[in-house]
Amino acid sequence: MSPLSVIIITKNEEAHISDCLATIAWCNEIIVVDCGSTDNTIALCQKYTNKIFIENDWQGFGVQKNSALAKATGEWVLSIDADERVTTALQQEIKHAITHSIYTAFRMPRQSCYCGRWIKHSGWTPDYVTRLFRRDCAHFSNDFIHEKVQVLQGDIGTLKRPLRHYSFNSLEEVLEKINSYSSANAHKHFEQGKKSSLSKAIFHGLWSFVRTYVLRAGFLDGREGFMLAVSNAEGTYYRYLKLMYLPKNRR
């Protein structure tokens, strides 16, 4: 198998990181770039790797992941988040792909869990993410949030086995992420010169619910499908409200 490096960025991930690292312990190298964790994250990471770097100057997900990528030495790189898991089946598929493939990068389906339920609709399935690539053939966009792997040369193949994503384990996590992600997205839109209003916040929030629950068949995901549609609507609504107030706050 060609040398494979795993890169992970962390901050206060003690609830997730051990389970994550256990599923990629078979890789040749694990790179962790931490942004000032105050919990037990670092100590837990030290059980799996000594390549842990502390970088407190947070400039966004894209910049942080590119920093981790620059520290990797393997021919291939797998980017994973602390709340994600590589199953045994996906592990075997990755090993075969990087040994025999003509592709320079691979996307894989991601299976996400919301408050204890694996979501099969709601726009979450299929959810293909490019996470595996030759180190010298790709990098991350410098987006503050929702960064993406940009493949510079070669073609992208598709793996069949899903990457498991424990995105929201509780309602507390849902509310925390609604707040943090709506703020980050509002700032991103503000830097792009976009503007908002109360009517835009209401319209986009309602549209987000309809799109998730009706158009993307969230109703087939049971009560969690409804909860997910509501949380998507809330996140969108607050994103536009925060964007509405940003010009006043900056002044």
DRENDREN-870937 format. One record per residue: residue in one letter; x, y, z of N, C-alpha, C in turn. Coordinates in steps of 0.1 Angstrom, whole numbers, padded with zeros to 4 digits, always signed. Last residue first. Example, Ala and Ser with C-alpha at 12.3 -4.5 7.8 and 13.67 -1.06 7.14 Angstrom:
2
S+0128-0022+0071+0137-0011+0071+0129+0000+0079;A+0132-0057+0078+0123-0045+0078+0132-0033+0078;
This chain:
251
R-0198+0493+0123-0197+0507+0125-0195+0511+0140;R-0202+0466+0128-0189+0470+0123-0187+0485+0125;N-0229+0466+0135-0219+0462+0145-0205+0467+0141;K-0241+0473+0111-0243+0482+0122-0232+0479+0133;P-0234+0451+0094-0229+0465+0091-0230+0474+0103;L-0247+0429+0109-0233+0431+0109-0228+0445+0104;Y-0274+0426+0108-0269+0435+0119-0254+0437+0118;M-0278+0409+0087-0285+0421+0087-0279+0431+0097;L-0264+0386+0095-0259+0394+0084-0265+0408+0084;K-0282+0378+0115-0269+0382+0119-0262+0390+0108;L-0303+0370+0098-0305+0381+0108-0292+0386+0113;Y-0292+0350+0083-0296+0363+0076-0299+0374+0086;R-0287+0331+0103-0276+0336+0095-0280+0349+0088;Y-0312+0326+0113-0303+0334+0121-0291+0339+0113;Y-0323+0312+0091-0330+0324+0096-0320+0333+0104;T-0306+0290+0090-0307+0299+0079-0313+0313+0083;G-0311+0278+0114-0297+0282+0111-0297+0292+0100;E-0339+0272+0112-0334+0281+0122-0320+0287+0119;A-0338+0254+0091-0346+0267+0089-0341+0277+0099;N-0324+0233+0103-0319+0240+0090-0325+0253+0088;S-0342+0227+0123-0329+0232+0127-0322+0239+0115;V-0364+0218+0108-0365+0229+0117-0352+0235+0120;A-0352+0195+0096-0357+0206+0088-0359+0219+0096;L-0347+0180+0119-0336+0185+0111-0340+0196+0102;M-0372+0174+0128-0363+0182+0137-0352+0188+0128;F-0381+0159+0107-0388+0171+0110-0379+0180+0118;G-0364+0137+0110-0364+0145+0097-0371+0158+0099;E-0370+0128+0134-0357+0134+0133-0356+0142+0120;R-0395+0116+0129-0394+0128+0137-0381+0136+0136;G-0388+0104+0095-0395+0104+0108-0394+0117+0116;D-0378+0106+0070-0368+0104+0081-0375+0105+0095;L-0397+0114+0053-0394+0100+0053-0384+0096+0064;F-0396+0141+0054-0407+0135+0061-0405+0120+0062;G-0376+0149+0036-0373+0148+0050-0383+0141+0058;A-0376+0152+0008-0383+0140+0014-0378+0138+0029;R-0369+0175-0004-0358+0165-0002-0363+0153+0007;L-0393+0189-0004-0386+0186-0017-0375+0175-0016;V-0399+0188+0025-0408+0184+0014-0400+0180+0002;Y-0377+0194+0042-0388+0184+0047-0396+0179+0035;T-0359+0211+0028-0355+0199+0035-0366+0189+0037;R-0376+0230+0016-0367+0223+0008-0362+0210+0014;V-0390+0240+0038-0397+0234+0027-0388+0225+0019;F-0368+0251+0053-0376+0241+0059-0384+0233+0047;S-0358+0270+0035-0350+0260+0039-0358+0248+0045;W-0380+0287+0033-0376+0280+0022-0367+0268+0025;L-0379+0299+0059-0391+0291+0055-0387+0282+0043;G-0355+0313+0057-0357+0303+0067-0368+0293+0063;H-0359+0330+0035-0349+0319+0034-0351+0309+0045;F-0380+0346+0047-0382+0339+0035-0372+0327+0033;I-0368+0357+0070-0380+0349+0071-0382+0340+0059;A-0346+0371+0059-0344+0360+0069-0356+0351+0070;K-0358+0389+0042-0350+0379+0036-0347+0367+0046;S-0371+0405+0061-0379+0397+0052-0371+0386+0045;L-0350+0416+0074-0358+0407+0082-0367+0399+0072;S-0320+0414+0053-0331+0421+0059-0340+0411+0067;S-0287+0418+0039-0299+0411+0044-0309+0420+0050;K-0260+0415+0015-0268+0423+0025-0281+0415+0028;K-0226+0408+0005-0241+0405+0005-0247+0413+0016;G-0199+0409+0003-0206+0421+0000-0221+0419-0001;Q-0184+0389+0013-0187+0389-0001-0195+0400-0006;E-0184+0395+0040-0172+0397+0033-0174+0397+0018;F-0210+0386+0045-0207+0400+0046-0194+0403+0039;H-0208+0358+0041-0216+0366+0032-0213+0381+0033;K-0191+0353+0064-0186+0350+0050-0194+0358+0040;H-0207+0361+0085-0194+0368+0082-0189+0366+0068;A-0227+0341+0082-0230+0355+0081-0218+0364+0078;N-0212+0318+0087-0218+0320+0074-0222+0335+0072;A-0206+0322+0114-0195+0321+0105-0200+0323+0090;S-0232+0323+0126-0223+0334+0127-0212+0334+0116;S-0241+0297+0119-0248+0309+0114-0240+0321+0115;Y-0223+0282+0134-0222+0281+0119-0230+0293+0113;S-0229+0288+0161-0216+0290+0156-0215+0291+0140;N-0257+0282+0162-0252+0295+0166-0238+0298+0160;I-0258+0255+0154-0267+0266+0147-0261+0279+0150;K-0242+0244+0173-0237+0245+0159-0245+0255+0151;E-0257+0245+0196-0244+0251+0196-0239+0253+0181;L-0280+0231+0188-0281+0245+0191-0268+0252+0191;V-0269+0205+0185-0276+0211+0174-0276+0226+0176;E-0259+0199+0210-0249+0201+0199-0256+0208+0187;E-0283+0197+0223-0274+0207+0227-0264+0210+0216;L-0295+0175+0212-0300+0188+0208-0291+0199+0213;S-0268+0153+0201-0278+0157+0210-0284+0171+0206;N-0251+0146+0180-0255+0136+0190-0266+0140+0200;F-0246+0153+0148-0253+0159+0160-0258+0147+0169;S-0228+0137+0133-0228+0152+0132-0235+0159+0144;Y-0210+0114+0127-0218+0116+0139-0219+0131+0141;H-0206+0097+0098-0205+0111+0103-0215+0113+0115;R-0187+0074+0080-0198+0077+0090-0196+0090+0097;L-0184+0070+0046-0178+0075+0058-0189+0079+0067;P-0195+0040+0027-0197+0054+0033-0187+0057+0045;R-0181+0026-0003-0184+0025+0012-0185+0038+0019;K-0174+0034-0028-0188+0030-0026-0191+0029-0011;L-0157+0062-0044-0157+0050-0035-0172+0047-0032;T-0148+0075-0075-0158+0074-0064-0158+0061-0057;G-0122+0097-0087-0129+0085-0086-0139+0085-0075;I-0112+0124-0106-0117+0120-0093-0125+0108-0094;D-0081+0130-0124-0095+0128-0123-0099+0123-0109;G-0055+0156-0127-0061+0142-0126-0076+0142-0124;Q-0049+0184-0105-0047+0176-0117-0052+0162-0116;L-0061+0197-0084-0053+0205-0093-0050+0197-0106;V-0090+0197-0065-0080+0188-0072-0074+0196-0084;Q-0097+0210-0036-0096+0214-0049-0085+0206-0056;V-0120+0204-0010-0108+0199-0017-0108+0203-0031;K-0135+0232+0007-0135+0221-0002-0122+0217-0007;E-0151+0247+0035-0140+0245+0027-0141+0232+0018;H-0170+0257+0053-0174+0249+0041-0163+0249+0031;I-0153+0288+0061-0162+0277+0065-0167+0270+0052;F-0134+0303+0049-0135+0303+0064-0143+0291+0069;D-0116+0289+0021-0129+0294+0027-0128+0293+0042;N-0095+0282+0006-0092+0290+0018-0105+0295+0024;S-0096+0248-0004-0099+0262-0007-0097+0269+0006;F-0068+0225-0002-0081+0230+0003-0084+0245-0002;H-0053+0206-0029-0053+0214-0016-0067+0218-0013;A-0036+0182-0049-0048+0189-0044-0045+0197-0032;C-0014+0167-0056-0024+0169-0066-0036+0177-0062;D+0004+0158-0037+0009+0169-0046-0001+0172-0057;R-0011+0138-0024-0007+0150-0016-0003+0161-0026;R-0040+0124-0037-0025+0125-0038-0021+0138-0032;F-0068+0120-0015-0062+0125-0027-0046+0124-0026;L-0100+0120-0001-0088+0112-0003-0081+0116-0016;R-0123+0134+0000-0114+0134+0012-0101+0127+0010;T-0151+0148-0012-0138+0144-0016-0128+0146-0004;V-0183+0135-0005-0173+0144-0001-0159+0139-0006;Y-0218+0132-0011-0204+0128-0015-0194+0139-0011;D-0245+0121+0001-0237+0133+0004-0222+0129+0001;P-0277+0112-0011-0263+0109-0010-0255+0122-0007;T-0285+0125+0020-0281+0113+0013-0286+0114-0001;W-0294+0149+0029-0281+0144+0035-0276+0132+0028;G-0318+0157+0020-0307+0163+0014-0293+0159+0019;S-0337+0140+0033-0334+0154+0038-0323+0161+0032;H-0326+0107+0039-0332+0117+0030-0328+0131+0034;K-0315+0092+0059-0314+0087+0046-0320+0096+0035;I-0297+0095+0089-0306+0102+0080-0304+0096+0065;W-0298+0076+0117-0291+0078+0105-0300+0083+0094;R-0303+0091+0149-0309+0084+0137-0301+0087+0125;G-0292+0105+0170-0293+0091+0171-0299+0084+0159;C-0291+0132+0160-0297+0128+0173-0301+0114+0174;Y-0282+0121+0130-0288+0133+0136-0296+0128+0149;C-0255+0110+0110-0264+0107+0121-0269+0120+0128;S-0247+0103+0076-0247+0112+0088-0258+0108+0098;Q-0224+0091+0054-0237+0087+0061-0237+0095+0074;R-0211+0100+0024-0210+0102+0038-0224+0100+0044;P-0192+0085-0003-0205+0089+0003-0204+0091+0018;M-0162+0101-0016-0169+0090-0009-0182+0094-0003;R-0138+0107-0041-0149+0111-0033-0156+0099-0027;F-0103+0108-0046-0115+0101-0045-0126+0108-0037;A-0076+0115-0070-0084+0118-0058-0097+0110-0058;T-0064+0105-0091-0055+0113-0082-0063+0117-0069;Y-0067+0072-0106-0072+0085-0102-0063+0092-0092;I-0060+0046-0110-0054+0056-0119-0058+0071-0115;S-0053+0024-0082-0061+0033-0090-0053+0042-0099;H-0041+0006-0065-0043+0001-0078-0050+0012-0088;T-0037+0018-0040-0027+0009-0045-0028+0006-0060;I-0058+0033-0033-0045+0040-0035-0034+0031-0039;A-0078+0013-0033-0079+0024-0042-0065+0031-0044;H-0072-0005-0013-0072-0010-0026-0071+0002-0036;K-0075+0012+0009-0062+0006+0007-0061+0001-0008;I-0103+0019+0007-0092+0029+0005-0079+0023+0002;E-0115-0006+0012-0116+0001-0001-0106+0012-0004;Q-0107-0010+0038-0103-0019+0028-0104-0013+0014;Q-0121+0012+0050-0107+0010+0051-0101+0001+0040;L-0147+0006+0045-0142+0017+0038-0126+0016+0039;A-0150-0017+0062-0152-0018+0048-0146-0007+0040;T-0145-0005+0087-0136-0015+0082-0137-0017+0067;T-0151+0031+0085-0155+0017+0088-0144+0007+0083;V-0140+0059+0099-0137+0051+0088-0141+0037+0092;R-0160+0087+0111-0154+0073+0114-0152+0066+0101;E-0161+0120+0125-0163+0111+0115-0155+0098+0118;D-0156+0141+0142-0169+0134+0144-0172+0124+0133;A-0131+0151+0134-0132+0144+0146-0145+0136+0148;D-0127+0145+0098-0131+0154+0110-0132+0145+0122;I-0100+0139+0075-0112+0135+0083-0114+0144+0094;S-0083+0133+0046-0088+0143+0055-0100+0139+0062;L-0056+0115+0036-0070+0113+0039-0074+0124+0049;V-0032+0114+0010-0037+0121+0022-0052+0118+0023;W-0003+0097-0003-0017+0100-0003-0021+0106+0010;E+0024+0098+0004+0020+0100-0010+0005+0103-0011;G+0030+0116+0035+0026+0105+0027+0023+0108+0013;T+0034+0138+0050+0046+0133+0042+0042+0122+0033;A+0020+0169+0062+0019+0155+0058+0030+0151+0049;K+0020+0196+0065+0028+0188+0074+0028+0173+0071;A+0002+0207+0047+0016+0210+0045+0026+0202+0054;L-0022+0199+0059-0017+0192+0047-0003+0194+0045;A-0024+0217+0080-0022+0203+0083-0017+0195+0071;S-0028+0240+0064-0016+0239+0073-0013+0225+0077;N-0052+0234+0053-0040+0235+0044-0027+0235+0052;K-0068+0235+0075-0066+0222+0069-0054+0223+0059;Q-0067+0263+0081-0062+0253+0091-0059+0240+0084;V-0078+0274+0058-0064+0277+0061-0059+0267+0071;G-0105+0263+0060-0096+0260+0048-0081+0263+0051;F-0115+0272+0085-0113+0258+0082-0103+0255+0071;G-0098+0301+0099-0108+0294+0092-0105+0280+0089;Q-0078+0310+0114-0081+0318+0102-0092+0311+0093;W-0065+0311+0146-0076+0306+0137-0079+0315+0126;D-0038+0306+0160-0042+0317+0151-0052+0312+0141;N-0029+0284+0174-0040+0292+0179-0045+0303+0170;E-0018+0254+0169-0018+0267+0161-0031+0274+0165;I+0001+0227+0177-0008+0237+0183-0007+0250+0175;F+0003+0195+0165+0008+0208+0163-0003+0218+0168;I+0015+0163+0167+0005+0172+0171+0010+0186+0171;K+0026+0135+0163+0027+0146+0154+0014+0155+0156;N+0024+0113+0177+0032+0123+0183+0033+0135+0174;T-0006+0094+0181+0004+0100+0173+0012+0110+0181;Y-0022+0081+0200-0022+0076+0187-0011+0082+0178;K-0021+0094+0224-0021+0079+0225-0020+0073+0211;Q-0024+0120+0218-0010+0115+0221-0010+0100+0222;C-0051+0124+0218-0044+0123+0206-0030+0117+0207;L-0056+0127+0246-0062+0116+0239-0055+0114+0225;A-0042+0151+0251-0038+0139+0257-0044+0127+0250;I-0058+0169+0235-0044+0167+0232-0039+0154+0238;T-0084+0168+0247-0082+0164+0233-0067+0161+0231;N-0095+0176+0271-0085+0165+0271-0081+0160+0257;D-0097+0211+0267-0102+0199+0274-0091+0188+0272;T-0089+0232+0253-0088+0234+0268-0093+0222+0275;S-0072+0237+0222-0081+0229+0230-0078+0231+0245;G-0060+0253+0201-0061+0257+0215-0071+0250+0223;C-0064+0238+0176-0065+0253+0177-0069+0256+0192;D-0042+0213+0162-0052+0218+0172-0052+0233+0174;V-0037+0190+0139-0034+0205+0141-0046+0210+0150;V-0023+0159+0135-0033+0167+0142-0029+0181+0144;I-0016+0133+0114-0013+0147+0117-0025+0154+0123;I-0005+0101+0112-0016+0109+0117-0011+0123+0121;E+0006+0076+0089+0009+0088+0096-0004+0096+0100;N-0004+0052+0079+0011+0054+0081+0014+0066+0090;C-0033+0037+0095-0026+0046+0085-0012+0048+0089;W-0046+0025+0116-0039+0016+0106-0031+0025+0096;A-0061+0043+0129-0049+0039+0135-0040+0031+0126;I-0087+0051+0123-0076+0053+0113-0062+0051+0118;T-0103+0045+0144-0107+0039+0131-0097+0042+0120;A-0092+0058+0165-0092+0043+0166-0095+0037+0152;L-0099+0084+0160-0085+0080+0158-0084+0065+0158;C-0127+0085+0167-0122+0088+0154-0108+0082+0151;D-0126+0079+0194-0133+0070+0185-0129+0072+0170;S-0112+0101+0203-0107+0088+0205-0113+0078+0195;I-0128+0124+0196-0115+0122+0189-0110+0107+0191;H-0152+0131+0208-0152+0124+0196-0139+0118+0192;A-0149+0145+0232-0161+0136+0231-0160+0127+0218;E-0128+0162+0228-0126+0150+0236-0137+0140+0235;E-0123+0184+0213-0130+0173+0206-0129+0160+0215;N-0112+0211+0212-0121+0206+0223-0130+0195+0217;K-0104+0211+0180-0105+0221+0191-0116+0215+0200;T-0085+0200+0151-0093+0198+0163-0094+0211+0172;I-0081+0184+0120-0080+0196+0128-0089+0195+0140;I-0061+0159+0106-0073+0162+0114-0071+0175+0120;I-0050+0137+0080-0049+0150+0087-0062+0153+0093;V-0031+0108+0074-0044+0113+0078-0042+0127+0084;S-0012+0094+0047-0012+0103+0059-0027+0107+0062;L+0001+0065+0034-0011+0073+0036-0010+0081+0049;P+0021+0049+0010+0021+0056+0022+0009+0066+0023;S+0005+0022-0008+0012+0035-0008+0011+0042+0005;M+0008-0012+0000+0000+0000+0000+0009+0012+0000;
